[in-house]
Amino acid sequence: MTLPTAPDAGAAVRRGPGRPRDEELDGQILAAALALIDAEQEVTVARVVAGSGVSRAALYRRWPSMTTLIAAALDVGRSVPAEIPTDGDGAGALREAVFAALLGDPSFGGTSQFTETRFRQRIRLVMADRQLQKAYWSSHVARRRGPMERAFLVGRERGILRPDLDVEASFDAIAGACYYQLIVRGDSFDDPATRARVRAALEIVWRGMLA
C-alpha cells in the first residue's frame, strides 16, 4: 500500500539507521490508518502494522485500541478554532464575530478535500460504530466547541444573550443547521444557496438567543 504524502495525512518521512522519534512513528501509524479509511477498507492491527512499518508493540504503546486510533486518524488535519472576539461593542459586534467564525470555519463547510471527502468518511464510520462515535466526540469534537461556547458565556454574562441561555443547546442548534445541509440534503457549502440557507437558520437561532 502506498501511504499518502500530503501534510494533512500525517505522513512522516522515514529516517535512516537509528531509532525514529516518537512523533515520526505516530505519523506513520496515523498515515497508515488514514490510508485505509480513505480507501474505505477496514482498519485492523495487521493492516496498520503492514502499512506503517511499525511493530505491534509500538502501535499498542500509542493507541491501546483500534477505536482510539481511528478516532485520532479521523481528526488528522483539524485543529481547535481560534477564540472568538468578544470585546466588541454590543450585540451586533458579537453577532458578526460569531457568524464570521461559523460561516468561515471549514468544520462547517468549505472547499478543502478534507471537508468534502473525509467529512463523509467520518460520518460513515462513526454512525456505524457507537463506541467510535463516543470516543471521537470525547477526545476530539468536544474540544472544538470551546471557543464558540465561551463566546456565548461571555455574551450571557454581558447581558447580550438571554440570562437563561443553554450554551450547549445553542451550539447544537447552530451546528445542526450546518450539518443538515451536508449530511441530509447532500449539498456543498460552495453553493451560495446552501450558505444562504445556513445564514437564515443562524439568524433565527440568534434572535432566540438574544436577551
mmCIF file of the C-alpha atoms, coordinates in Angstrom:
data_MODEL
# 
_entry.id   MODEL 
# 
loop_
_atom_site.group_PDB 
_atom_site.id 
_atom_site.type_symbol 
_atom_site.label_atom_id 
_atom_site.label_alt_id 
_atom_site.label_comp_id 
_atom_site.label_asym_id 
_atom_site.label_entity_id 
_atom_site.label_seq_id 
_atom_site.pdbx_PDB_ins_code 
_atom_site.Cartn_x 
_atom_site.Cartn_y 
_atom_site.Cartn_z 
_atom_site.occupancy 
_atom_site.B_iso_or_equiv 
_atom_site.pdbx_formal_charge 
_atom_site.auth_seq_id 
_atom_site.auth_comp_id 
_atom_site.auth_asym_id 
_atom_site.auth_atom_id 
_atom_site.pdbx_PDB_model_num 
ATOM 1   C CA . MET A 1 1   ? 0.000   0.000  0.000  1.00 0.00 ? 1   MET A CA 1 
ATOM 2   C CA . THR A 1 2   ? 1.260   3.482  -0.851 1.00 0.00 ? 2   THR A CA 1 
ATOM 3   C CA . LEU A 1 3   ? 0.850   5.857  2.063  1.00 0.00 ? 3   LEU A CA 1 
ATOM 4   C CA . PRO A 1 4   ? -0.407  9.407  1.487  1.00 0.00 ? 4   PRO A CA 1 
ATOM 5   C CA . THR A 1 5   ? 2.274   12.070 1.454  1.00 0.00 ? 5   THR A CA 1 
ATOM 6   C CA . ALA A 1 6   ? 0.179   15.210 1.900  1.00 0.00 ? 6   ALA A CA 1 
ATOM 7   C CA . PRO A 1 7   ? 0.878   17.080 5.138  1.00 0.00 ? 7   PRO A CA 1 
ATOM 8   C CA . ASP A 1 8   ? -2.669  16.625 6.395  1.00 0.00 ? 8   ASP A CA 1 
ATOM 9   C CA . ALA A 1 9   ? -2.380  12.872 6.084  1.00 0.00 ? 9   ALA A CA 1 
ATOM 10  C CA . GLY A 1 10  ? 0.008   12.827 8.988  1.00 0.00 ? 10  GLY A CA 1 
ATOM 11  C CA . ALA A 1 11  ? 2.666   11.104 6.945  1.00 0.00 ? 11  ALA A CA 1 
ATOM 12  C CA . ALA A 1 12  ? 6.179   11.140 8.335  1.00 0.00 ? 12  ALA A CA 1 
ATOM 13  C CA . VAL A 1 13  ? 9.460   10.904 6.478  1.00 0.00 ? 13  VAL A CA 1 
ATOM 14  C CA . ARG A 1 14  ? 11.259  7.737  7.419  1.00 0.00 ? 14  ARG A CA 1 
ATOM 15  C CA . ARG A 1 15  ? 14.687  8.134  8.909  1.00 0.00 ? 15  ARG A CA 1 
ATOM 16  C CA . GLY A 1 16  ? 17.829  6.183  8.226  1.00 0.00 ? 16  GLY A CA 1 
ATOM 17  C CA . PRO A 1 17  ? 19.551  3.952  10.772 1.00 0.00 ? 17  PRO A CA 1 
ATOM 18  C CA . GLY A 1 18  ? 18.700  4.668  14.353 1.00 0.00 ? 18  GLY A CA 1 
ATOM 19  C CA . ARG A 1 19  ? 15.530  4.816  16.395 1.00 0.00 ? 19  ARG A CA 1 
ATOM 20  C CA . PRO A 1 20  ? 12.800  7.034  14.884 1.00 0.00 ? 20  PRO A CA 1 
ATOM 21  C CA . ARG A 1 21  ? 11.434  9.787  17.059 1.00 0.00 ? 21  ARG A CA 1 
ATOM 22  C CA . ASP A 1 22  ? 8.071   9.068  18.675 1.00 0.00 ? 22  ASP A CA 1 
ATOM 23  C CA . GLU A 1 23  ? 6.322   11.695 16.566 1.00 0.00 ? 23  GLU A CA 1 
ATOM 24  C CA . GLU A 1 24  ? 7.594   10.045 13.406 1.00 0.00 ? 24  GLU A CA 1 
ATOM 25  C CA . LEU A 1 25  ? 6.160   6.711  14.482 1.00 0.00 ? 25  LEU A CA 1 
ATOM 26  C CA . ASP A 1 26  ? 2.903   8.436  15.376 1.00 0.00 ? 26  ASP A CA 1 
ATOM 27  C CA . GLY A 1 27  ? 2.788   9.966  11.911 1.00 0.00 ? 27  GLY A CA 1 
ATOM 28  C CA . GLN A 1 28  ? 3.481   6.649  10.197 1.00 0.00 ? 28  GLN A CA 1 
ATOM 29  C CA . ILE A 1 29  ? 0.754   4.900  12.165 1.00 0.00 ? 29  ILE A CA 1 
ATOM 30  C CA . LEU A 1 30  ? -1.796  7.650  11.563 1.00 0.00 ? 30  LEU A CA 1 
ATOM 31  C CA . ALA A 1 31  ? -0.914  7.785  7.869  1.00 0.00 ? 31  ALA A CA 1 
ATOM 32  C CA . ALA A 1 32  ? -1.447  4.042  7.509  1.00 0.00 ? 32  ALA A CA 1 
ATOM 33  C CA . ALA A 1 33  ? -4.788  4.189  9.318  1.00 0.00 ? 33  ALA A CA 1 
ATOM 34  C CA . LEU A 1 34  ? -5.899  7.192  7.277  1.00 0.00 ? 34  LEU A CA 1 
ATOM 35  C CA . ALA A 1 35  ? -4.916  5.494  4.010  1.00 0.00 ? 35  ALA A CA 1 
ATOM 36  C CA . LEU A 1 36  ? -7.173  2.577  4.939  1.00 0.00 ? 36  LEU A CA 1 
ATOM 37  C CA . ILE A 1 37  ? -10.004 4.941  5.832  1.00 0.00 ? 37  ILE A CA 1 
ATOM 38  C CA . ASP A 1 38  ? -9.651  6.858  2.560  1.00 0.00 ? 38  ASP A CA 1 
ATOM 39  C CA . ALA A 1 39  ? -9.685  3.560  0.668  1.00 0.00 ? 39  ALA A CA 1 
ATOM 40  C CA . GLU A 1 40  ? -12.812 2.507  2.606  1.00 0.00 ? 40  GLU A CA 1 
ATOM 41  C CA . GLN A 1 41  ? -11.013 -0.546 3.975  1.00 0.00 ? 41  GLN A CA 1 
ATOM 42  C CA . GLU A 1 42  ? -11.378 -1.939 7.457  1.00 0.00 ? 42  GLU A CA 1 
ATOM 43  C CA . VAL A 1 43  ? -8.731  -0.599 9.830  1.00 0.00 ? 43  VAL A CA 1 
ATOM 44  C CA . THR A 1 44  ? -7.126  -3.600 11.506 1.00 0.00 ? 44  THR A CA 1 
ATOM 45  C CA . VAL A 1 45  ? -3.971  -4.057 13.534 1.00 0.00 ? 45  VAL A CA 1 
ATOM 46  C CA . ALA A 1 46  ? -2.381  -6.221 10.849 1.00 0.00 ? 46  ALA A CA 1 
ATOM 47  C CA . ARG A 1 47  ? -3.088  -3.716 8.082  1.00 0.00 ? 47  ARG A CA 1 
ATOM 48  C CA . VAL A 1 48  ? -1.848  -0.751 10.089 1.00 0.00 ? 48  VAL A CA 1 
ATOM 49  C CA . VAL A 1 49  ? 1.341   -2.599 11.035 1.00 0.00 ? 49  VAL A CA 1 
ATOM 50  C CA . ALA A 1 50  ? 1.913   -3.572 7.406  1.00 0.00 ? 50  ALA A CA 1 
ATOM 51  C CA . GLY A 1 51  ? 1.213   -0.097 6.088  1.00 0.00 ? 51  GLY A CA 1 
ATOM 52  C CA . SER A 1 52  ? 3.185   1.815  8.702  1.00 0.00 ? 52  SER A CA 1 
ATOM 53  C CA . GLY A 1 53  ? 6.191   -0.458 9.133  1.00 0.00 ? 53  GLY A CA 1 
ATOM 54  C CA . VAL A 1 54  ? 5.998   -0.230 12.921 1.00 0.00 ? 54  VAL A CA 1 
ATOM 55  C CA . SER A 1 55  ? 5.708   -3.113 15.322 1.00 0.00 ? 55  SER A CA 1 
ATOM 56  C CA . ARG A 1 56  ? 2.538   -4.196 17.079 1.00 0.00 ? 56  ARG A CA 1 
ATOM 57  C CA . ALA A 1 57  ? 4.154   -3.248 20.365 1.00 0.00 ? 57  ALA A CA 1 
ATOM 58  C CA . ALA A 1 58  ? 4.837   0.290  19.142 1.00 0.00 ? 58  ALA A CA 1 
ATOM 59  C CA . LEU A 1 59  ? 1.264   0.545  17.891 1.00 0.00 ? 59  LEU A CA 1 
ATOM 60  C CA . TYR A 1 60  ? -0.270  -0.571 21.188 1.00 0.00 ? 60  TYR A CA 1 
ATOM 61  C CA . ARG A 1 61  ? 2.007   1.700  23.217 1.00 0.00 ? 61  ARG A CA 1 
ATOM 62  C CA . ARG A 1 62  ? 0.484   4.671  21.440 1.00 0.00 ? 62  ARG A CA 1 
ATOM 63  C CA . TRP A 1 63  ? -3.093  3.555  20.904 1.00 0.00 ? 63  TRP A CA 1 
ATOM 64  C CA . PRO A 1 64  ? -4.487  0.883  23.231 1.00 0.00 ? 64  PRO A CA 1 
ATOM 65  C CA . SER A 1 65  ? -7.363  0.139  20.845 1.00 0.00 ? 65  SER A CA 1 
ATOM 66  C CA . MET A 1 66  ? -8.293  0.489  17.197 1.00 0.00 ? 66  MET A CA 1 
ATOM 67  C CA . THR A 1 67  ? -11.159 2.737  18.292 1.00 0.00 ? 67  THR A CA 1 
ATOM 68  C CA . THR A 1 68  ? -8.822  5.383  19.701 1.00 0.00 ? 68  THR A CA 1 
ATOM 69  C CA . LEU A 1 69  ? -6.510  5.120  16.697 1.00 0.00 ? 69  LEU A CA 1 
ATOM 70  C CA . ILE A 1 70  ? -9.346  5.534  14.199 1.00 0.00 ? 70  ILE A CA 1 
ATOM 71  C CA . ALA A 1 71  ? -10.683 8.496  16.180 1.00 0.00 ? 71  ALA A CA 1 
ATOM 72  C CA . ALA A 1 72  ? -7.247  10.129 16.020 1.00 0.00 ? 72  ALA A CA 1 
ATOM 73  C CA . ALA A 1 73  ? -6.896  9.389  12.303 1.00 0.00 ? 73  ALA A CA 1 
ATOM 74  C CA . LEU A 1 74  ? -10.304 10.891 11.573 1.00 0.00 ? 74  LEU A CA 1 
ATOM 75  C CA . ASP A 1 75  ? -9.135  14.104 13.203 1.00 0.00 ? 75  ASP A CA 1 
ATOM 76  C CA . VAL A 1 76  ? -5.915  14.482 11.220 1.00 0.00 ? 76  VAL A CA 1 
ATOM 77  C CA . GLY A 1 77  ? -5.759  17.910 9.614  1.00 0.00 ? 77  GLY A CA 1 
ATOM 78  C CA . ARG A 1 78  ? -8.215  19.513 12.004 1.00 0.00 ? 78  ARG A CA 1 
ATOM 79  C CA . SER A 1 79  ? -7.485  21.987 14.791 1.00 0.00 ? 79  SER A CA 1 
ATOM 80  C CA . VAL A 1 80  ? -9.299  23.824 17.536 1.00 0.00 ? 80  VAL A CA 1 
ATOM 81  C CA . PRO A 1 81  ? -10.829 27.048 16.131 1.00 0.00 ? 81  PRO A CA 1 
ATOM 82  C CA . ALA A 1 82  ? -9.436  30.384 17.250 1.00 0.00 ? 82  ALA A CA 1 
ATOM 83  C CA . GLU A 1 83  ? -11.061 32.221 20.120 1.00 0.00 ? 83  GLU A CA 1 
ATOM 84  C CA . ILE A 1 84  ? -13.958 34.439 19.026 1.00 0.00 ? 84  ILE A CA 1 
ATOM 85  C CA . PRO A 1 85  ? -13.526 38.160 19.760 1.00 0.00 ? 85  PRO A CA 1 
ATOM 86  C CA . THR A 1 86  ? -15.963 39.179 22.476 1.00 0.00 ? 86  THR A CA 1 
ATOM 87  C CA . ASP A 1 87  ? -14.723 42.680 23.257 1.00 0.00 ? 87  ASP A CA 1 
ATOM 88  C CA . GLY A 1 88  ? -16.781 44.425 20.571 1.00 0.00 ? 88  GLY A CA 1 
ATOM 89  C CA . ASP A 1 89  ? -19.495 46.955 21.264 1.00 0.00 ? 89  ASP A CA 1 
ATOM 90  C CA . GLY A 1 90  ? -22.849 45.295 21.900 1.00 0.00 ? 90  GLY A CA 1 
ATOM 91  C CA . ALA A 1 91  ? -24.919 42.535 20.341 1.00 0.00 ? 91  ALA A CA 1 
ATOM 92  C CA . GLY A 1 92  ? -24.119 43.477 16.744 1.00 0.00 ? 92  GLY A CA 1 
ATOM 93  C CA . ALA A 1 93  ? -20.384 43.033 17.188 1.00 0.00 ? 93  ALA A CA 1 
ATOM 94  C CA . LEU A 1 94  ? -20.796 39.697 18.945 1.00 0.00 ? 94  LEU A CA 1 
ATOM 95  C CA . ARG A 1 95  ? -23.214 38.511 16.248 1.00 0.00 ? 95  ARG A CA 1 
ATOM 96  C CA . GLU A 1 96  ? -20.793 39.374 13.452 1.00 0.00 ? 96  GLU A CA 1 
ATOM 97  C CA . ALA A 1 97  ? -17.907 37.653 15.235 1.00 0.00 ? 97  ALA A CA 1 
ATOM 98  C CA . VAL A 1 98  ? -19.951 34.503 15.814 1.00 0.00 ? 98  VAL A CA 1 
ATOM 99  C CA . PHE A 1 99  ? -21.319 34.403 12.262 1.00 0.00 ? 99  PHE A CA 1 
ATOM 100 C CA . ALA A 1 100 ? -17.876 35.004 10.771 1.00 0.00 ? 100 ALA A CA 1 
ATOM 101 C CA . ALA A 1 101 ? -16.470 32.111 12.789 1.00 0.00 ? 101 ALA A CA 1 
ATOM 102 C CA . LEU A 1 102 ? -19.286 29.758 11.814 1.00 0.00 ? 102 LEU A CA 1 
ATOM 103 C CA . LEU A 1 103 ? -19.519 30.548 8.127  1.00 0.00 ? 103 LEU A CA 1 
ATOM 104 C CA . GLY A 1 104 ? -15.759 30.726 7.681  1.00 0.00 ? 104 GLY A CA 1 
ATOM 105 C CA . ASP A 1 105 ? -14.867 27.607 9.670  1.00 0.00 ? 105 ASP A CA 1 
ATOM 106 C CA . PRO A 1 106 ? -14.032 24.553 7.487  1.00 0.00 ? 106 PRO A CA 1 
ATOM 107 C CA . SER A 1 107 ? -15.671 22.413 10.183 1.00 0.00 ? 107 SER A CA 1 
ATOM 108 C CA . PHE A 1 108 ? -18.992 23.680 8.835  1.00 0.00 ? 108 PHE A CA 1 
ATOM 109 C CA . GLY A 1 109 ? -18.111 23.651 5.150  1.00 0.00 ? 109 GLY A CA 1 
ATOM 110 C CA . GLY A 1 110 ? -15.525 24.982 2.762  1.00 0.00 ? 110 GLY A CA 1 
ATOM 111 C CA . THR A 1 111 ? -13.630 23.725 -0.237 1.00 0.00 ? 111 THR A CA 1 
ATOM 112 C CA . SER A 1 112 ? -10.856 21.580 1.218  1.00 0.00 ? 112 SER A CA 1 
ATOM 113 C CA . GLN A 1 113 ? -10.568 17.946 0.207  1.00 0.00 ? 113 GLN A CA 1 
ATOM 114 C CA . PHE A 1 114 ? -10.705 17.087 3.903  1.00 0.00 ? 114 PHE A CA 1 
ATOM 115 C CA . THR A 1 115 ? -14.113 18.666 4.266  1.00 0.00 ? 115 THR A CA 1 
ATOM 116 C CA . GLU A 1 116 ? -15.692 17.146 1.173  1.00 0.00 ? 116 GLU A CA 1 
ATOM 117 C CA . THR A 1 117 ? -14.158 13.674 1.289  1.00 0.00 ? 117 THR A CA 1 
ATOM 118 C CA . ARG A 1 118 ? -13.076 12.887 4.815  1.00 0.00 ? 118 ARG A CA 1 
ATOM 119 C CA . PHE A 1 119 ? -16.098 14.557 6.336  1.00 0.00 ? 119 PHE A CA 1 
ATOM 120 C CA . ARG A 1 120 ? -18.290 11.934 4.692  1.00 0.00 ? 120 ARG A CA 1 
ATOM 121 C CA . GLN A 1 121 ? -15.910 9.186  5.731  1.00 0.00 ? 121 GLN A CA 1 
ATOM 122 C CA . ARG A 1 122 ? -16.078 10.377 9.334  1.00 0.00 ? 122 ARG A CA 1 
ATOM 123 C CA . ILE A 1 123 ? -19.861 10.316 9.255  1.00 0.00 ? 123 ILE A CA 1 
ATOM 124 C CA . ARG A 1 124 ? -19.942 6.850  7.693  1.00 0.00 ? 124 ARG A CA 1 
ATOM 125 C CA . LEU A 1 125 ? -17.594 5.382  10.267 1.00 0.00 ? 125 LEU A CA 1 
ATOM 126 C CA . VAL A 1 126 ? -18.940 6.975  13.426 1.00 0.00 ? 126 VAL A CA 1 
ATOM 127 C CA . MET A 1 127 ? -22.563 6.250  12.562 1.00 0.00 ? 127 MET A CA 1 
ATOM 128 C CA . ALA A 1 128 ? -21.704 2.584  12.125 1.00 0.00 ? 128 ALA A CA 1 
ATOM 129 C CA . ASP A 1 129 ? -19.877 2.304  15.459 1.00 0.00 ? 129 ASP A CA 1 
ATOM 130 C CA . ARG A 1 130 ? -21.319 3.963  18.564 1.00 0.00 ? 130 ARG A CA 1 
ATOM 131 C CA . GLN A 1 131 ? -18.159 3.283  20.588 1.00 0.00 ? 131 GLN A CA 1 
ATOM 132 C CA . LEU A 1 132 ? -16.090 5.086  17.950 1.00 0.00 ? 132 LEU A CA 1 
ATOM 133 C CA . GLN A 1 133 ? -18.646 7.892  17.856 1.00 0.00 ? 133 GLN A CA 1 
ATOM 134 C CA . LYS A 1 134 ? -18.324 8.437  21.603 1.00 0.00 ? 134 LYS A CA 1 
ATOM 135 C CA . ALA A 1 135 ? -14.532 8.215  21.508 1.00 0.00 ? 135 ALA A CA 1 
ATOM 136 C CA . TYR A 1 136 ? -14.330 10.730 18.670 1.00 0.00 ? 136 TYR A CA 1 
ATOM 137 C CA . TRP A 1 137 ? -16.688 13.062 20.493 1.00 0.00 ? 137 TRP A CA 1 
ATOM 138 C CA . SER A 1 138 ? -14.890 12.992 23.843 1.00 0.00 ? 138 SER A CA 1 
ATOM 139 C CA . SER A 1 139 ? -11.321 13.138 22.536 1.00 0.00 ? 139 SER A CA 1 
ATOM 140 C CA . HIS A 1 140 ? -11.684 15.482 19.570 1.00 0.00 ? 140 HIS A CA 1 
ATOM 141 C CA . VAL A 1 141 ? -15.057 17.039 18.737 1.00 0.00 ? 141 VAL A CA 1 
ATOM 142 C CA . ALA A 1 142 ? -15.979 18.368 22.175 1.00 0.00 ? 142 ALA A CA 1 
ATOM 143 C CA . ARG A 1 143 ? -12.829 20.483 22.491 1.00 0.00 ? 143 ARG A CA 1 
ATOM 144 C CA . ARG A 1 144 ? -13.548 22.298 19.215 1.00 0.00 ? 144 ARG A CA 1 
ATOM 145 C CA . ARG A 1 145 ? -16.802 23.603 20.654 1.00 0.00 ? 145 ARG A CA 1 
ATOM 146 C CA . GLY A 1 146 ? -14.894 25.520 23.322 1.00 0.00 ? 146 GLY A CA 1 
ATOM 147 C CA . PRO A 1 147 ? -14.312 28.868 21.568 1.00 0.00 ? 147 PRO A CA 1 
ATOM 148 C CA . MET A 1 148 ? -17.945 29.219 20.481 1.00 0.00 ? 148 MET A CA 1 
ATOM 149 C CA . GLU A 1 149 ? -19.355 28.158 23.838 1.00 0.00 ? 149 GLU A CA 1 
ATOM 150 C CA . ARG A 1 150 ? -17.030 30.537 25.669 1.00 0.00 ? 150 ARG A CA 1 
ATOM 151 C CA . ALA A 1 151 ? -18.207 33.375 23.417 1.00 0.00 ? 151 ALA A CA 1 
ATOM 152 C CA . PHE A 1 152 ? -21.801 32.542 24.294 1.00 0.00 ? 152 PHE A CA 1 
ATOM 153 C CA . LEU A 1 153 ? -20.946 32.545 28.004 1.00 0.00 ? 153 LEU A CA 1 
ATOM 154 C CA . VAL A 1 154 ? -19.372 35.989 27.696 1.00 0.00 ? 154 VAL A CA 1 
ATOM 155 C CA . GLY A 1 155 ? -22.422 37.225 25.829 1.00 0.00 ? 155 GLY A CA 1 
ATOM 156 C CA . ARG A 1 156 ? -24.652 35.895 28.580 1.00 0.00 ? 156 ARG A CA 1 
ATOM 157 C CA . GLU A 1 157 ? -22.542 37.495 31.299 1.00 0.00 ? 157 GLU A CA 1 
ATOM 158 C CA . ARG A 1 158 ? -22.604 40.847 29.478 1.00 0.00 ? 158 ARG A CA 1 
ATOM 159 C CA . GLY A 1 159 ? -26.374 40.775 29.189 1.00 0.00 ? 159 GLY A CA 1 
ATOM 160 C CA . ILE A 1 160 ? -26.300 40.469 25.386 1.00 0.00 ? 160 ILE A CA 1 
ATOM 161 C CA . LEU A 1 161 ? -27.674 36.943 25.397 1.00 0.00 ? 161 LEU A CA 1 
ATOM 162 C CA . ARG A 1 162 ? -30.500 35.561 27.498 1.00 0.00 ? 162 ARG A CA 1 
ATOM 163 C CA . PRO A 1 163 ? -29.623 35.000 31.158 1.00 0.00 ? 163 PRO A CA 1 
ATOM 164 C CA . ASP A 1 164 ? -31.137 31.523 30.971 1.00 0.00 ? 164 ASP A CA 1 
ATOM 165 C CA . LEU A 1 165 ? -29.353 30.638 27.717 1.00 0.00 ? 165 LEU A CA 1 
ATOM 166 C CA . ASP A 1 166 ? -28.413 26.970 27.427 1.00 0.00 ? 166 ASP A CA 1 
ATOM 167 C CA . VAL A 1 167 ? -24.985 27.287 25.823 1.00 0.00 ? 167 VAL A CA 1 
ATOM 168 C CA . GLU A 1 168 ? -24.658 23.657 24.738 1.00 0.00 ? 168 GLU A CA 1 
ATOM 169 C CA . ALA A 1 169 ? -28.155 23.547 23.242 1.00 0.00 ? 169 ALA A CA 1 
ATOM 170 C CA . SER A 1 170 ? -27.493 26.788 21.377 1.00 0.00 ? 170 SER A CA 1 
ATOM 171 C CA . PHE A 1 171 ? -24.338 25.384 19.818 1.00 0.00 ? 171 PHE A CA 1 
ATOM 172 C CA . ASP A 1 172 ? -26.169 22.180 18.890 1.00 0.00 ? 172 ASP A CA 1 
ATOM 173 C CA . ALA A 1 173 ? -28.933 24.167 17.166 1.00 0.00 ? 173 ALA A CA 1 
ATOM 174 C CA . ILE A 1 174 ? -26.453 26.188 15.141 1.00 0.00 ? 174 ILE A CA 1 
ATOM 175 C CA . ALA A 1 175 ? -24.219 23.242 14.255 1.00 0.00 ? 175 ALA A CA 1 
ATOM 176 C CA . GLY A 1 176 ? -27.289 21.195 13.349 1.00 0.00 ? 176 GLY A CA 1 
ATOM 177 C CA . ALA A 1 177 ? -28.328 23.727 10.718 1.00 0.00 ? 177 ALA A CA 1 
ATOM 178 C CA . CYS A 1 178 ? -24.851 23.490 9.174  1.00 0.00 ? 178 CYS A CA 1 
ATOM 179 C CA . TYR A 1 179 ? -24.514 19.726 9.229  1.00 0.00 ? 179 TYR A CA 1 
ATOM 180 C CA . TYR A 1 180 ? -28.041 19.152 7.919  1.00 0.00 ? 180 TYR A CA 1 
ATOM 181 C CA . GLN A 1 181 ? -27.000 20.704 4.619  1.00 0.00 ? 181 GLN A CA 1 
ATOM 182 C CA . LEU A 1 182 ? -24.115 18.273 4.170  1.00 0.00 ? 182 LEU A CA 1 
ATOM 183 C CA . ILE A 1 183 ? -25.492 15.094 5.702  1.00 0.00 ? 183 ILE A CA 1 
ATOM 184 C CA . VAL A 1 184 ? -29.214 15.147 4.910  1.00 0.00 ? 184 VAL A CA 1 
ATOM 185 C CA . ARG A 1 185 ? -29.527 17.392 1.864  1.00 0.00 ? 185 ARG A CA 1 
ATOM 186 C CA . GLY A 1 186 ? -26.187 16.328 0.393  1.00 0.00 ? 186 GLY A CA 1 
ATOM 187 C CA . ASP A 1 187 ? -25.348 19.900 -0.553 1.00 0.00 ? 187 ASP A CA 1 
ATOM 188 C CA . SER A 1 188 ? -21.995 21.667 -0.539 1.00 0.00 ? 188 SER A CA 1 
ATOM 189 C CA . PHE A 1 189 ? -21.017 24.833 1.234  1.00 0.00 ? 189 PHE A CA 1 
ATOM 190 C CA . ASP A 1 190 ? -19.577 26.018 -2.056 1.00 0.00 ? 190 ASP A CA 1 
ATOM 191 C CA . ASP A 1 191 ? -23.171 26.519 -3.229 1.00 0.00 ? 191 ASP A CA 1 
ATOM 192 C CA . PRO A 1 192 ? -24.342 30.086 -2.470 1.00 0.00 ? 192 PRO A CA 1 
ATOM 193 C CA . ALA A 1 193 ? -27.897 28.807 -1.926 1.00 0.00 ? 193 ALA A CA 1 
ATOM 194 C CA . THR A 1 194 ? -26.633 26.444 0.784  1.00 0.00 ? 194 THR A CA 1 
ATOM 195 C CA . ARG A 1 195 ? -24.768 29.194 2.585  1.00 0.00 ? 195 ARG A CA 1 
ATOM 196 C CA . ALA A 1 196 ? -27.826 31.452 2.330  1.00 0.00 ? 196 ALA A CA 1 
ATOM 197 C CA . ARG A 1 197 ? -29.990 28.783 3.991  1.00 0.00 ? 197 ARG A CA 1 
ATOM 198 C CA . VAL A 1 198 ? -27.452 28.348 6.768  1.00 0.00 ? 198 VAL A CA 1 
ATOM 199 C CA . ARG A 1 199 ? -27.235 32.091 7.350  1.00 0.00 ? 199 ARG A CA 1 
ATOM 200 C CA . ALA A 1 200 ? -31.036 32.322 7.503  1.00 0.00 ? 200 ALA A CA 1 
ATOM 201 C CA . ALA A 1 201 ? -31.136 29.498 10.054 1.00 0.00 ? 201 ALA A CA 1 
ATOM 202 C CA . LEU A 1 202 ? -28.404 31.168 12.115 1.00 0.00 ? 202 LEU A CA 1 
ATOM 203 C CA . GLU A 1 203 ? -30.399 34.407 12.141 1.00 0.00 ? 203 GLU A CA 1 
ATOM 204 C CA . ILE A 1 204 ? -33.427 32.585 13.532 1.00 0.00 ? 204 ILE A CA 1 
ATOM 205 C CA . VAL A 1 205 ? -31.440 30.847 16.255 1.00 0.00 ? 205 VAL A CA 1 
ATOM 206 C CA . TRP A 1 206 ? -29.561 34.023 17.119 1.00 0.00 ? 206 TRP A CA 1 
ATOM 207 C CA . ARG A 1 207 ? -32.764 36.005 17.618 1.00 0.00 ? 207 ARG A CA 1 
ATOM 208 C CA . GLY A 1 208 ? -33.913 33.354 20.069 1.00 0.00 ? 208 GLY A CA 1 
ATOM 209 C CA . MET A 1 209 ? -30.615 33.645 21.949 1.00 0.00 ? 209 MET A CA 1 
ATOM 210 C CA . LEU A 1 210 ? -30.737 37.405 22.432 1.00 0.00 ? 210 LEU A CA 1 
ATOM 211 C CA . ALA A 1 211 ? -31.676 38.921 25.783 1.00 0.00 ? 211 ALA A CA 1 
# 
